[in-house]
Amino acid sequence: MTDQFFHVSNLLYTEGDMVQANWGRVILGAGPAHNHFYREYLFERIRSAEFPDQPSRMSSAFGFVSHTVADWFSQLHEGTPNIIFEVEPVGPHGLFDMGWIDVLGLYRTFKGVEDCARRYWKGETRQPPHVEILCPEGLRIIKRITPIEENMAAPQEP
């Protein structure tokens, strides 16, 4: 599909830094109190039972296959300073369309949401595709794409 990948973060990485898996720690650290706990439980249950060779979302670093998708994802979290980086996977990885996660809430049956998870793990794409990369061994920062202005963080004098 592509050899260029992007990562979105509110952390200021530098060239050569490693992006490690963090989503699983966030989800499991909060447990059922996290608003995505049960969604991730469903995806992990389907993955481990039917797609055990696919990387777990709970132990992977996430990226995107295009700058456009990274920018789209960044806009979902408006108000949070998001920085886009070009990255490379450090080891084996999988490509999945997170659009299946986005439409999960449209289904009202267990069969429907399970089908969404299966389609995600099968690698099916939706239109427009919002393909993410899952890499258990992490992602290496190649370069920062989002410019950072020196005076953005400094308080202005009166």
Summary of the structure (lengths in Angstrom):
residues: 158
radius of gyration: 16.7
end to end distance: 51.6
largest distance: 61.2
contacts: 435
relative contact order: 0.25
helix: 39%
strand: 21%
